[in-house]
Each structure stands twice: as structure tokens, then as C-alpha cells.
Amino acid sequence: MWFCYRRQRRTFALSIALVVLAAIAAADARLDELRALVERLEAERRAGPNPIGSQRDRARDRVLGRSLLAVVLLAACAECVGLTAARTVPFGDVASAPTSRHEGGPALVVGTSDDSRAMIASLRPGLTLPNGVVIVAAFQGQQPTGGFAIRVTRIERVGNRLVVRAIFAKPLDNAIVTQAVTSPVHIVSIATTDASGVREAVLLDETGAERSRADLS
């Protein structure tokens, strides 16, 4: 009887560990590690004694079944509500300018294709874009005068989304600025591996408000 109790307690501990690891995996996108643990537990279950009609083994199967169901639900909920942990993406500075050919409001262009790279190049003529990287261009939008600027401060990868954070600067009320329409831009680059699988990108200002969104699917 004590042996049965110890095996049930061990099974319960493994089930709890499975659920905890599922939470970590869902938060950190480490699903491969979760799958490996599930496979190890399943192999252990199959290797253990399983006589027909054994109440102990049926109870163990129910515990494992419920744990696996909890894993699936937890991972699904994490994906739905966006609980995937944010990962900082290193970036390099390519160019910044007080104006560009971009017209309209704030915009974000991610050069994951030849067309998007060509668009970035056309909006900032004379700029040579580096090869072997993904170009990210953040546009502040057209402004009535000079003195405005945009500066990318941080890039994060959250699941299949790229989050670009930037400061939207404007001139002081008494500043002497160019009396001409401007369109500030800041262009940076990230590694191709950091952009792999990205389906959308969002541009956030210093307050966390969304200024633009780009569909990359």
C-alpha cells in the first residue's frame, strides 16, 4: 500500500512539474522543451506495469490525461491573450534624417521582402541599404515645420509580432525651426533570424500608444 502511495505521489509531482513547465514554455515560447517532457512522461507511463483492470494505473492515466489537457489549454490561452514573453532584439543604426519622401501619418516599414526594401530606398533616396539584414524604417509622419524627429529606442519580439518603440520628438514652442514641411525618419537593421516568422509589426511611441501597424504575412 505504501508503494502505491509513493507511486501516486510521484505521478502527481510529475504532473505538477509538467503544468509548471507548460506555463514557462508558453511564456517563453519553449515548446520544444515541453514536447520533450511530454514524450518522456508518456514513455515512462508505457514502460510501467499496466495490468488490465488495475485501479492504480487507471488513476495514474486520468491524472496524466488531465495534466496534458491543462497543458493544451494553458498554451492556447497564452497564445490568445498574448502572454508570450517579450524578447529584446538587437538593432543597428543605418540612418536618420529630418525629412523623407514619406507622406501621411506615422508609418512602419519592415524590409522582409525585395518590394519592402525597395519602398524604404525610394522614401529615402541616396541611401545605400546594407545587405544580409532586415531593414526597419520608422516614419514620424509629415510635420508642418522642422524640429521634429523620431528615434527608435527598442525593438522586441513577442511571438510572431515585432514591436518597435520610438521617441516622437517635437520642437519647443519658442524654438526657431525650418518653415517647411518635413517627414522625419529613423532607419535601423536587425538580424534576419530575429525577423523570421514575423507576421506583423507595430510602432509604439514613448507613451506606449500605437502609432502604426504593418502586416508582414
N, C-alpha and C positions, 0 to 999 in steps of 0.2 A: 504493500500500500504506500509506503514511504517512497519507493522507487517511482511509482506512478505520479505521486505528488511532485517529486522533483522534476520529472519529465514535463509535466503540465506547466510547472513554474518556468522551466527553461523555454518551453514553446511560447509562453506568454511574454517572456523577456525578449525573445527574438522578434515577436510580433510588434512589440512596442518600439524596438530598435528600428524595425522596418518602417513604421509610420514616421518616426522622428527623422530618419534619413530621407524619407519622401519629402518632408517639409523642407529640409535643407536642399535637396536636389531640385525641387520646384522653385525655390528661391534663388538658386544659383545655376540653374539650367544644367545640372549634372545628372542628366537622365541615364547616361550610360552606367554610372555607378549604381543607380537604383536598379536597373535591369540586371546587373551582375549579382546584386544581393538577392533579388527575387529568384534568379536561377539557382543560386546556392541553397536557398531555403527549400526550393522545390526538389532539388537533388537530394537533400537531407531527408525530406519527407518520404520520397520514394525508396530511399535506401533503408529506412527504419522498418521495424516489423509492422505488418498490417494484416493481421488475421481477420477473416471475414466475420463480421458481427462484433468486432471489438469496439466497445463503447468508448474506450480511451482514445483510440485512433480516430473515431468519428468526431469526437470532441475537438481533437487537435486539428482535423481538417476544417471544421467550422471556424475555429479561431483564425487559421491561416486564410481561409476564404474571406472572412470579414476584414482582415488586415489588408489583403490585396484590393478589396473593394474600396477601403478607405484611401489607399494609395491612389487609385484611379480618380476618385472624387476630389482628393486634395490637389492632385496635379491639374485636373480640369478647372477647379475653382481658381487656382493660382494663375492659370492662363487667362481666364475670363476677366478677373479683376486686376490683372497687371501686377502681380506680386513678384514677378521675376526681378532679381536684384540688378541694380544698375552697375555697369562696369565702365570705368573710365577708359576712354580711347585716346591714346597719344596723338597729337597732331603737330604738323609743322607749318610754319608761316610761309606763304607763297607770295602774296602781295596784298596791299591795301591802298585804297585811293579815295579821295574826297568825292569823286563822281565816276559815273559809268554810263553806259547806254541803256541801262535798265529803266523802264518806265512803269509807273504804277506804285503800288504799296510795297511793304516788306515782302521779300521772297527768299527762297532757299533752293539752290540747285546743287544736286549731288551728281558728280560725273561718273556714274556707274556704266555708262554706255558711250559710244562714239558721238551720238547725237547730243547728249547732255554735255559732254566735254566741248563739243563744237559751239554749243549755246553759250557756255561760260566764256570761251575765247572771243565770241562775237560781241559779248557785252562788255568786254574789257580788251579792246584792240591793242595790239603791240605786245601783249603778254605771252611769253612762252611757258606753256604748262609742262611741268615735269612728267615724265613717263614712269610707269611702274607703280603708280599710286592712284588713289581715288581723290579727285578734287572736290572740295566743298566750298561753295560760294554763298556768302550771306549778304543780302542786299537790304539796306535800311529802308529803301523806297525813296521816291522823289521828294525833295525838300525845297522850300521857296528860296532859301539863301544858302550860303556856305556856313561853315562852322559845325555842321552835323557830321557824325561819324558812327561807325559800327565796328565793334571789336569782338571776335569770337574768344570766349574765355574758357570754355569747357565743352567737351563732347563726350557723350555717354552712349553706351549700347544697352538697350533694355529689350531683351528678347529679339524680335525682328524689327525693332524700331531704333533709329538713330536720333538722339536728342542733342541739338546744337544750342548751346547757351551763349548769349552775346549781350554786350552792353550797347544800348542805343543812346549815344551822347547827343546833346544839343547845345547850342551856344548860349551864353549868359545873355540876359536881357539887354545889357549895355555893351555887349561885345561888338567890335567892328568886323563885319564879315562881308564876303563877296555877295553882291546883289545879283545873283544869278541862280537859276535852278540847278540843283545838284542831286546826285544819286549815289551816296556812299556805298562802298563795297569792301568786304574783307574776304580774301580767298586763302584757304588753308588746304592741307593734304593729310590723308590718313592712309594707313596700310590697306591693301586690297583684302587682306584676311579679316580686318575689322569691319569691312563693308559687305562681306559675303553673307548672303541670306537676308539682307536688309530689305524690307518691303515698303517702309515709309520713313520719312524724316520730318522732324518738327523743329521749328526755330522758336526759342523762348527768349524773352528779354530779361533784364536783371530782376524784375519782379516775379518772374515765373509765368508771366502771361504768354500765351501762344500768339505768335505774330505771323507765322506761315507754316504750311504743311506741304510736303511733296510726296506723291505716290510713286514708288520705285518698283512696283510689282510688274 
